[in-house]
Amino acid sequence: MKRLLIGTLLSLSSSSIFANDSYFVGEILLGSTDQEVSGDSGKDTSLGLRGTYNINPYIGIELSYQYYGEAEWSYPNGYGGTVNEKTDPNSINLGIKGVLPIKNAFFLDARVGMAFWTLDVDIIDSRLPSFNFGGSDSNIDMYIGLGVHHTLNEKFIIGIEYLYSKFDASLDARDPYGPMVINADLRLETLAFTAGFKI
């Protein structure tokens, strides 16, 4: 699926579908991301920057940077203490956007693509408060999104969107007793407001 999507992006970039009504859009995204690992979850402010080359009024190719914020939670360690975890993910996203006109300068957006992500995790056990058991990982996974935008005039657009992705992470964790690998599926759900400028 990943190879198919990347191949589609490459074929679009060289296709004769590019027309005279193509244009660029630069956007700022501000919202909130809910992060969940194994039933534990936290939420933080998310920020993003996105550039879109709209091949025509209905199809665009997007490149964006997304910072999802830091989420924290805690749970019992089984010895009368607690374990505190903090996740800190970000990604560079490359994908395709489809646009469907609704009415009165409102449009429905659907997007899909690949997230080239990096994840840092801190894990602090109250038994060893000075030691961080966490680790980091980076990989590529899919994302999907759905949103609505409104064209204010020939130059400015605003919108709201939902973005979902899941990072299948395998952390090379730090352990004072020897090497340890932690498998963690990080689920990310982002709701963001967008403001853009057509070029």
Buried (B, 14 or more C-beta within 10 A) or exposed (E): EEEEBBEBBEEBEEEEEBEEEBEEBEBBBEBBBBBBBEEBBBBBEBBBEBBBBBBBEEBBBBBBBBBBBBBBBBEEEEEEEEBBBBBBBBBBBBBBBEBEEEEEEEBEBBBBBBBBBBBBBBBBBBEEEEEBBBBBBBEBBBBEBEBBBBBEEEEEBBBBBBBEBBBEBEBEBBBEEEEEEBEBEBBBBBBBBBBBEBE
